[in-house]
Amino acid sequence: MICRICPRNCGALRTENEGRGRCRMPSAPVLARAALHMWEEPPISGSRGSGTIFFSGCSLGCVFCQNEKISHQDFGKPVSLARLGEICDELIAQGAHNINFVNPTHYAHVVRSLLEDHPLPVPAVWNSGGYDKVETLKGLEGKIDVYLPDLKYLDPAAAGRYSAAADYPENAQTAIREMVRQTGPCQFGADGLLKRGVVIRHLILPGQVNQAKAVMDWVAGEFEPGTVLFSLMSQYTPWGDLSSCPEIDRRLRPGEMRAAREYMENLGLSGFTQDRTSAKEEYTPPFDLTGV
């Protein structure tokens, strides 16, 4: 395939077994982990866990990525589309409330094919960095029940410095609008779990509280109250080589988290916040081919 799935539009030739382009992945799926995960937002994890399937590779280049082993180092195991369907069934048999495709942007064609041929009896969750292409998302309409995108930055300079994607803000904003168009307002089941809708995540970075406030302003101004949920994340932990970005080579300060939480409350955004204890290891699961 000549790949133009993500906003990079790199046009790389991705063969079934050879990875090229910005994501460095072949056209066939490569997975690093498939297991129940208890640390998503409450209406997604529920009491039994979200059935997370982690794809290897990534088209972004976030210097702080806690999933570095799979997003930068490309650790993972190739699987067939049939095996991917079996993995979904195995997670559902274990009690998964939903099937949660993590970092699926560069494998949108795989997710689309899977859900066309293998409809799921539980919600399908698209858990992405937000760097998605509207045309690609339109191909998923009617197949994805819950969108769980990041909105990392609204400042192109910050996006370029920390994720090597100065065009991230405009692409993430248009992608999120498309996601909301597809799902409409959030819908919950009698069990309190999210059945349909969009949850927008923002990870607070050290020294970037104003960025977090700008993101929240945009969400509050863009969508009617109750349309989306907002998840303010404070789990940032310095990760990898941050010598080129020393200003984020530290944990968040209590005052930074407090200021962001208070701003969210004052805006009246519905959603979730993390406390300081969220910056711990279980939020980054072991990538050891479990369930693959």
C-alpha positions as a printed NumPy array, in Angstrom:
array([[  0.   ,   0.   ,   0.   ],
       [  1.06 ,   3.58 ,  -0.707],
       [  0.336,   5.068,   2.695],
       [ -1.4  ,   8.379,   3.246],
       [ -3.379,   7.254,   6.287],
       [ -2.119,   9.855,   8.752],
       [ -1.428,  13.609,   8.464],
       [  2.213,  12.934,   7.592],
       [  1.046,  11.97 ,   4.074],
       [  4.464,  10.354,   3.585],
       [  3.399,   8.201,   0.623],
       [  5.603,   5.324,   1.773],
       [  5.238,   1.878,   0.243],
       [  4.217,  -0.336,   3.165],
       [  4.305,  -3.995,   2.209],
       [  2.798,  -6.782,   4.296],
       [  6.124,  -7.602,   5.914],
       [  8.275,  -4.508,   5.46 ],
       [  7.88 ,  -1.309,   7.425],
       [  8.583,   2.095,   5.929],
       [  7.441,   5.679,   6.307],
       [  7.162,   7.748,   9.471],
       [  5.482,   4.949,  11.438],
       [  8.108,   2.404,  10.301],
       [  5.493,  -0.35 ,  10.272],
       [  4.453,  -2.854,   7.589],
       [  0.875,  -2.909,   6.356],
       [  0.094,  -6.044,   8.398],
       [ -0.513,  -5.471,  12.134],
       [  2.296,  -5.623,  14.676],
       [  1.212,  -5.901,  18.324],
       [  3.064,  -5.534,  21.619],
       [  0.377,  -6.433,  24.162],
       [ -3.275,  -7.469,  24.47 ],
       [ -4.732,  -7.588,  27.971],
       [ -7.366,  -6.242,  30.321],
       [ -6.43 ,  -2.785,  31.574],
       [ -7.914,  -1.22 ,  34.708],
       [ -6.445,   2.277,  34.45 ],
       [ -8.467,   3.937,  31.72 ],
       [-11.2  ,   6.409,  32.641],
       [-13.837,   4.786,  34.947],
       [-16.655,   4.418,  32.365],
       [-14.2  ,   2.68 ,  30.03 ],
       [-12.359,   0.369,  32.468],
       [-15.442,  -0.402,  34.535],
       [-15.108,  -3.243,  37.033],
       [-13.533,  -5.845,  34.725],
       [-11.204,  -3.79 ,  32.573],
       [-10.843,  -2.502,  29.042],
       [ -9.581,  -4.98 ,  26.45 ],
       [ -6.517,  -3.065,  25.303],
       [ -4.648,  -4.008,  22.119],
       [ -1.388,  -2.086,  21.71 ],
       [ -0.118,  -1.525,  18.164],
       [  3.619,  -1.054,  17.621],
       [  5.146,   1.933,  15.831],
       [  3.881,   5.514,  15.748],
       [  3.706,   8.406,  13.302],
       [  4.3  ,  10.976,  16.04 ],
       [  7.67 ,  11.551,  17.723],
       [  6.855,  12.528,  21.312],
       [ 10.104,  12.902,  23.247],
       [  8.349,  12.047,  26.527],
       [  6.453,   8.943,  25.353],
       [  6.055,   6.414,  28.168],
       [  5.355,   3.693,  25.598],
       [  8.789,   4.268,  24.068],
       [  9.54 ,   0.554,  23.748],
       [  6.8  ,   0.177,  21.168],
       [  6.381,   3.709,  19.792],
       [ 10.074,   4.491,  19.231],
       [ 11.846,   1.124,  19.401],
       [  9.093,  -0.68 ,  17.461],
       [  8.984,  -3.75 ,  19.702],
       [  6.2  ,  -6.116,  18.751],
       [  5.099,  -9.259,  16.955],
       [  3.452,  -9.454,  13.517],
       [  0.019, -11.077,  13.531],
       [ -2.552, -11.897,  10.885],
       [ -5.952, -10.241,  10.65 ],
       [ -7.493, -13.566,  11.66 ],
       [ -5.311, -13.7  ,  14.769],
       [ -6.294, -10.131,  15.633],
       [ -9.929, -11.21 ,  15.546],
       [ -9.127, -14.138,  17.839],
       [ -7.404, -11.78 ,  20.275],
       [-10.537,  -9.629,  20.419],
       [-12.634, -12.721,  21.183],
       [-10.194, -13.846,  23.882],
       [-10.328, -10.466,  25.62 ],
       [-14.133, -10.459,  25.509],
       [-14.158, -13.98 ,  26.985],
       [-11.975, -12.653,  29.82 ],
       [-14.651, -10.068,  30.6  ],
       [-13.504,  -6.983,  28.662],
       [-16.138,  -4.259,  28.659],
       [-14.857,  -3.05 ,  25.274],
       [-12.063,  -3.569,  22.764],
       [ -9.619,  -0.691,  23.016],
       [ -7.328,  -0.183,  20.008],
       [ -4.336,   1.732,  21.4  ],
       [ -2.225,   3.865,  19.036],
       [ -4.149,   2.648,  15.983],
       [ -3.669,   5.659,  13.676],
       [ -1.228,   3.987,  11.257],
       [ -3.302,   0.801,  11.329],
       [ -6.672,   2.366,  10.523],
       [ -6.964,   0.129,   7.461],
       [ -6.508,  -2.95 ,   9.665],
       [ -9.068,  -1.824,  12.248],
       [-11.57 ,  -1.012,   9.495],
       [-11.149,  -4.425,   7.848],
       [-11.365,  -6.221,  11.172],
       [-14.593,  -4.506,  12.217],
       [-16.169,  -5.014,   8.785],
       [-15.526,  -8.77 ,   8.866],
       [-15.629,  -9.341,  12.62 ],
       [-18.326,  -7.195,  14.306],
       [-17.839,  -6.929,  18.047],
       [-20.514,  -7.544,  20.716],
       [-18.909,  -4.808,  22.852],
       [-17.994,  -1.183,  22.021],
       [-14.932,  -0.552,  19.857],
       [-12.655,   2.17 ,  21.251],
       [-10.236,   4.222,  19.118],
       [ -7.492,   5.323,  21.547],
       [ -5.167,   7.62 ,  19.589],
       [ -2.727,  10.472,  20.018],
       [ -5.205,  12.704,  18.194],
       [ -2.954,  12.996,  15.136],
       [ -5.592,  11.542,  12.857],
       [ -6.721,  12.4  ,   9.36 ],
       [-10.383,  13.276,   8.808],
       [-10.582,  11.295,   5.565],
       [ -9.296,   8.226,   7.387],
       [-11.729,   8.671,  10.256],
       [-14.634,   8.899,   7.83 ],
       [-13.758,   5.389,   6.698],
       [-14.345,   4.221,  10.276],
       [-17.787,   5.811,  10.644],
       [-20.302,   3.383,  12.09 ],
       [-17.546,   1.022,  13.239],
       [-16.024,   2.937,  16.167],
       [-18.287,   3.507,  19.161],
       [-15.989,   5.461,  21.469],
       [-13.199,   7.83 ,  20.446],
       [-10.492,   8.462,  23.048],
       [ -8.107,  11.003,  21.461],
       [ -5.371,  13.092,  23.022],
       [ -5.347,  16.827,  22.524],
       [ -1.711,  17.411,  23.412],
       [ -1.149,  20.998,  22.275],
       [ -2.74 ,  23.978,  20.615],
       [  0.635,  25.668,  20.144],
       [  2.443,  24.622,  16.932],
       [  5.841,  25.489,  18.427],
       [  5.295,  23.146,  21.378],
       [  3.941,  20.452,  19.057],
       [  7.009,  20.739,  16.87 ],
       [  9.427,  20.716,  19.797],
       [  7.921,  17.829,  21.752],
       [  6.215,  15.697,  19.071],
       [  8.008,  16.657,  15.82 ],
       [  4.639,  17.696,  14.38 ],
       [  4.042,  21.448,  14.194],
       [  0.809,  20.711,  12.321],
       [ -0.523,  18.658,  15.236],
       [ -2.944,  21.31 ,  16.617],
       [ -4.918,  21.874,  13.422],
       [ -5.061,  18.17 ,  12.605],
       [ -6.093,  17.128,  16.108],
       [ -8.813,  19.781,  16.274],
       [-10.342,  18.804,  12.933],
       [-10.051,  15.11 ,  13.821],
       [-11.856,  15.605,  17.14 ],
       [-14.642,  17.549,  15.444],
       [-15.105,  14.621,  13.065],
       [-15.13 ,  12.131,  15.937],
       [-17.865,  14.087,  17.713],
       [-19.831,  14.384,  14.474],
       [-19.795,  10.602,  14.16 ],
       [-20.732,   9.653,  17.705],
       [-22.817,  12.569,  18.914],
       [-23.082,  13.238,  22.668],
       [-21.83 ,  10.648,  25.134],
       [-24.207,   7.771,  25.814],
       [-24.015,   5.475,  28.829],
       [-25.468,   2.076,  29.569],
       [-27.434,   1.139,  32.656],
       [-24.143,  -0.081,  34.128],
       [-22.647,   3.423,  33.86 ],
       [-20.19 ,   2.412,  31.142],
       [-19.652,   4.546,  28.065],
       [-21.335,   2.993,  25.045],
       [-20.804,   5.804,  22.56 ],
       [-19.113,   9.197,  22.497],
       [-15.808,  11.057,  22.73 ],
       [-13.457,  11.478,  25.678],
       [-10.721,  14.067,  25.059],
       [ -7.504,  13.555,  27.001],
       [ -4.856,  16.119,  27.876],
       [ -1.593,  15.256,  29.626],
       [ -0.235,  18.218,  31.6  ],
       [  3.463,  18.779,  30.846],
       [  5.872,  20.486,  33.259],
       [  5.748,  24.241,  32.825],
       [  2.833,  23.934,  30.387],
       [ -0.176,  24.79 ,  32.545],
       [ -1.074,  27.628,  30.174],
       [ -1.12 ,  25.069,  27.354],
       [ -3.517,  22.938,  29.393],
       [ -5.747,  25.97 ,  29.986],
       [ -5.775,  26.774,  26.263],
       [ -6.817,  23.203,  25.471],
       [ -9.624,  23.362,  28.022],
       [-10.768,  26.731,  26.69 ],
       [-11.008,  25.255,  23.207],
       [-12.994,  22.213,  24.343],
       [-15.381,  24.355,  26.412],
       [-15.89 ,  26.786,  23.548],
       [-16.185,  24.193,  20.794],
       [-18.718,  21.764,  22.243],
       [-21.995,  22.201,  24.072],
       [-21.929,  21.104,  27.727],
       [-22.368,  17.352,  28.052],
       [-21.364,  16.626,  24.465],
       [-17.881,  15.32 ,  25.284],
       [-16.004,  14.257,  28.395],
       [-12.627,  15.75 ,  29.263],
       [ -9.84 ,  13.842,  30.971],
       [ -7.109,  15.925,  32.608],
       [ -4.104,  13.674,  33.134],
       [ -1.319,  14.3  ,  35.631],
       [  0.564,  11.017,  35.168],
       [  3.519,  12.666,  33.39 ],
       [  6.836,  11.048,  34.325],
       [ 10.199,  12.004,  32.769],
       [ 11.019,   9.272,  30.304],
       [ 13.883,   8.51 ,  27.945],
       [ 16.489,  11.001,  26.794],
       [ 15.179,  14.496,  27.485],
       [ 18.542,  16.25 ,  27.15 ],
       [ 17.202,  18.255,  24.21 ],
       [ 14.167,  19.365,  26.245],
       [ 15.501,  19.839,  29.805],
       [ 12.522,  21.986,  30.794],
       [ 10.28 ,  18.899,  30.918],
       [ 12.839,  16.634,  32.586],
       [ 11.004,  16.7  ,  35.906],
       [  7.74 ,  15.644,  37.46 ],
       [  4.783,  17.968,  37.778],
       [  4.692,  20.237,  40.799],
       [  1.623,  20.079,  43.066],
       [  0.817,  23.692,  42.222],
       [  0.745,  22.932,  38.489],
       [ -1.721,  20.104,  38.938],
       [ -3.844,  22.132,  41.34 ],
       [ -4.011,  25.118,  38.987],
       [ -5.063,  22.956,  36.043],
       [ -7.705,  21.103,  38.055],
       [ -9.177,  24.32 ,  39.407],
       [ -9.325,  25.791,  35.906],
       [-11.207,  22.738,  34.649],
       [-13.665,  23.003,  37.549],
       [-14.219,  26.708,  36.945],
       [-14.945,  26.057,  33.264],
       [-17.482,  23.437,  34.247],
       [-15.968,  20.751,  32.017],
       [-17.451,  17.313,  32.683],
       [-14.933,  14.53 ,  32.998],
       [-12.065,  13.237,  35.044],
       [ -8.874,  14.315,  36.805],
       [ -5.954,  12.29 ,  38.108],
       [ -4.254,  12.839,  41.456],
       [ -0.5  ,  12.979,  41.97 ],
       [ -0.227,   9.23 ,  42.635],
       [ -1.101,   8.606,  38.988],
       [  2.546,   9.073,  37.984],
       [  3.416,   5.475,  38.706],
       [  4.432,   2.377,  36.823],
       [  1.151,   0.52 ,  36.385],
       [ -0.066,   3.248,  34.035],
       [  2.637,   1.973,  31.666],
       [  1.951,  -1.762,  31.247],
       [  4.776,  -4.199,  30.448],
       [  5.218,  -4.672,  26.724],
       [  6.091,  -8.364,  26.689],
       [  3.734,  -9.789,  24.033],
       [  1.161, -10.759,  26.653],
       [ -1.945, -11.986,  24.855],
       [ -0.397, -11.688,  21.397]])
